[in-house]
Amino acid sequence: MNQLPFSQSCENNKGPILEVIKRAFAQSTHLLEIGTGSAQHATYFARHLPHLIWQTSDQAAYLEGIEMRLAQTNLPNLKDPLVLDVSKVWPLANSNSIDAIFTANTLHIMSKEMVEAFFCGIGKYLAPKGQLCIYGPFNYGGEYSSESNARFDIWLKDRDHRSAIRNIEWIHELANMHGLKFCADHPMPANNRLLHLTKIV
């Protein structure tokens, strides 16, 4: 068990996230998780949302850890990970086969260009009336929502100058460009948010 990738923040936030996504994805059937990471979210959510086929995905370097954790589960609705880099061609059989997308703590790790590619991919592959939920920290009016987020942003940029907490106004712009509208912006623990959007075209 000690060899498995582990995120304490995933353990801390999985309950509050589930309370939101079980409503957001109540009518969904096929979900793509982008950036599955340690797969703690995937295993927990798939267990509590048995009506959803939960497709995991991440960049190639993270697949071994995901596969190890998934091997310890026996959930028929939880699928082995796809290799997915948002800036490349997405490995999906056809457009509109996915009616839900979930991602957590990814947009602030991605470069600006990757965030743009993320929304472009959603515009291409998320089915009309599909649901999108994004968890993570965001700035509002160009300002940090907390001192801890300001410190976190410094840490992110020291680690990789392409990373940063993103401005919510920019996320709104990208969403509008790709046929998405905001349904809700939920406050979450540790100064994070959960954005719920839907595909209108």
C-alpha positions as CSV (number, residue, x, y, z in Angstrom):
1,M,0.0,0.0,0.0
2,N,2.9,2.3,0.7
3,Q,4.0,2.1,-2.9
4,L,0.8,3.7,-4.2
5,P,0.8,7.4,-5.0
6,F,-1.1,9.2,-2.3
7,S,-2.4,12.8,-1.9
8,Q,-3.6,14.0,1.5
9,S,-5.6,16.8,-0.1
10,C,-7.5,14.2,-2.1
11,E,-8.5,12.5,1.1
12,N,-9.5,15.8,2.6
13,N,-11.6,17.1,-0.2
14,K,-13.2,14.0,-1.7
15,G,-16.3,14.2,0.6
16,P,-17.2,17.8,-0.2
17,I,-16.5,17.3,-3.9
18,L,-18.8,14.2,-4.0
19,E,-21.7,16.3,-2.5
20,V,-21.6,18.6,-5.5
21,I,-20.8,16.2,-8.3
22,K,-23.5,13.6,-7.3
23,R,-26.0,16.3,-8.2
24,A,-24.1,17.7,-11.2
25,F,-23.6,14.3,-12.8
26,A,-26.9,12.8,-11.7
27,Q,-28.1,12.4,-15.3
28,S,-24.7,11.6,-16.8
29,T,-23.6,8.2,-18.0
30,H,-20.1,8.3,-19.4
31,L,-17.5,10.5,-17.6
32,L,-13.9,11.3,-18.5
33,E,-11.6,12.3,-15.6
34,I,-8.7,14.4,-16.8
35,G,-5.6,14.2,-14.6
36,T,-6.5,11.2,-12.5
37,G,-3.2,11.4,-10.6
38,S,-3.2,9.1,-7.5
39,A,-6.7,7.7,-8.5
40,Q,-8.0,8.3,-5.0
41,H,-10.8,10.5,-6.4
42,A,-11.6,8.0,-9.1
43,T,-12.0,5.0,-6.9
44,Y,-14.0,6.9,-4.3
45,F,-16.3,8.6,-6.8
46,A,-16.9,5.6,-8.9
47,R,-17.9,3.6,-5.9
48,H,-20.4,6.3,-4.8
49,L,-21.7,7.0,-8.4
50,P,-22.3,3.5,-9.7
51,H,-24.5,4.8,-12.5
52,L,-21.5,6.5,-14.1
53,I,-18.9,4.8,-16.3
54,W,-15.8,6.5,-14.9
55,Q,-12.9,6.7,-17.5
56,T,-9.6,7.6,-15.9
57,S,-6.8,9.4,-17.8
58,D,-3.5,11.1,-17.4
59,Q,-0.1,11.7,-18.9
60,A,1.9,8.6,-19.5
61,A,4.2,9.1,-16.5
62,Y,1.3,8.7,-14.1
63,L,-0.4,5.6,-15.6
64,E,1.6,3.0,-13.6
65,G,0.4,4.5,-10.2
66,I,-3.2,4.7,-11.4
67,E,-3.2,1.1,-12.6
68,M,-1.8,-0.1,-9.3
69,R,-4.6,1.6,-7.3
70,L,-7.3,0.5,-9.7
71,A,-6.0,-3.1,-9.5
72,Q,-7.0,-3.0,-5.8
73,T,-10.6,-2.2,-6.7
74,N,-13.3,-4.3,-8.2
75,L,-15.6,-1.7,-9.7
76,P,-17.2,-2.5,-13.0
77,N,-17.8,1.2,-13.8
78,L,-14.1,2.2,-13.2
79,K,-12.0,2.0,-16.4
80,D,-8.3,1.6,-16.9
81,P,-6.5,4.9,-17.7
82,L,-6.1,6.4,-21.1
83,V,-2.9,8.3,-22.0
84,L,-4.2,11.8,-22.4
85,D,-2.2,15.0,-22.9
86,V,-4.6,17.9,-23.4
87,S,-2.3,19.6,-25.9
88,K,-2.3,16.5,-28.2
89,V,-5.1,14.5,-29.9
90,W,-7.4,13.1,-27.3
91,P,-7.7,9.3,-27.4
92,L,-11.4,9.2,-27.6
93,A,-13.2,7.0,-30.2
94,N,-15.6,9.6,-31.3
95,S,-16.9,13.1,-30.5
96,N,-19.9,13.4,-28.1
97,S,-19.4,9.9,-26.5
98,I,-18.6,11.7,-23.2
99,D,-21.4,13.5,-21.4
100,A,-19.4,14.4,-18.3
101,I,-15.9,15.6,-17.6
102,F,-14.2,16.0,-14.2
103,T,-10.8,17.4,-13.3
104,A,-9.3,18.4,-10.0
105,N,-6.2,20.4,-9.2
106,T,-5.0,20.6,-12.8
107,L,-5.5,24.0,-14.4
108,H,-3.0,25.7,-12.1
109,I,-0.4,23.1,-12.9
110,M,-1.0,23.4,-16.7
111,S,0.6,26.1,-18.8
112,K,-1.6,28.8,-20.2
113,E,-1.5,27.1,-23.6
114,M,-2.5,23.8,-22.0
115,V,-5.5,25.4,-20.3
116,E,-6.6,26.7,-23.6
117,A,-6.1,23.3,-25.2
118,F,-8.1,21.8,-22.3
119,F,-11.1,23.9,-23.1
120,C,-10.7,23.3,-26.9
121,G,-10.8,19.6,-26.2
122,I,-13.9,19.9,-24.1
123,G,-15.5,22.0,-26.9
124,K,-14.8,19.1,-29.3
125,Y,-15.5,16.0,-27.2
126,L,-18.1,16.9,-24.5
127,A,-21.6,16.1,-25.8
128,P,-24.2,18.8,-26.0
129,K,-25.8,19.3,-22.6
130,G,-22.8,17.5,-21.1
131,Q,-21.6,18.5,-17.6
132,L,-18.1,19.8,-16.7
133,C,-16.8,20.1,-13.1
134,I,-13.5,21.7,-12.3
135,Y,-12.0,21.7,-8.8
136,G,-9.1,23.9,-7.7
137,P,-8.1,27.4,-6.6
138,F,-9.0,30.5,-8.7
139,N,-8.4,34.3,-8.5
140,Y,-11.2,36.8,-8.7
141,G,-10.8,40.2,-10.1
142,G,-7.1,39.5,-10.4
143,E,-6.8,39.1,-6.6
144,Y,-6.0,36.0,-4.5
145,S,-8.9,34.7,-2.5
146,S,-6.6,34.0,0.5
147,E,-3.1,34.5,1.8
148,S,-2.5,30.8,1.6
149,N,-3.4,30.9,-2.1
150,A,-1.0,33.7,-2.6
151,R,1.8,31.7,-1.0
152,F,0.7,28.6,-3.1
153,D,1.0,30.6,-6.3
154,I,4.6,31.6,-5.5
155,W,5.4,28.0,-4.8
156,L,3.8,27.0,-8.1
157,K,5.8,29.5,-10.1
158,D,9.1,28.7,-8.4
159,R,8.4,25.0,-9.3
160,D,7.4,25.8,-12.9
161,H,7.1,29.3,-14.3
162,R,4.3,28.2,-16.6
163,S,2.1,27.3,-13.7
164,A,-0.2,29.7,-11.9
165,I,-3.5,30.1,-10.2
166,R,-5.9,31.2,-13.0
167,N,-8.2,34.1,-13.1
168,I,-11.9,33.1,-13.0
169,E,-12.6,35.8,-15.6
170,W,-10.3,34.1,-18.1
171,I,-11.9,30.8,-17.4
172,H,-15.3,32.4,-18.2
173,E,-13.9,33.7,-21.5
174,L,-12.6,30.2,-22.5
175,A,-15.8,28.6,-21.5
176,N,-17.8,31.0,-23.6
177,M,-15.5,30.4,-26.6
178,H,-16.2,26.7,-26.5
179,G,-19.9,26.6,-26.0
180,L,-20.0,26.2,-22.2
181,K,-22.0,28.2,-19.7
182,F,-21.5,28.4,-15.9
183,C,-24.1,26.7,-13.7
184,A,-22.5,27.3,-10.3
185,D,-19.3,28.3,-8.5
186,H,-19.2,26.3,-5.2
187,P,-16.9,27.3,-2.3
188,M,-14.9,24.4,-1.1
189,P,-12.5,23.7,1.8
190,A,-8.9,25.1,1.8
191,N,-9.9,28.2,-0.3
192,N,-10.7,26.1,-3.4
193,R,-13.7,26.2,-5.7
194,L,-15.8,23.7,-7.7
195,L,-16.9,25.1,-11.0
196,H,-19.9,23.5,-12.6
197,L,-20.5,24.2,-16.3
198,T,-22.7,22.7,-19.0
199,K,-22.2,22.4,-22.8
200,I,-24.9,24.3,-24.6
201,V,-23.9,23.6,-28.2
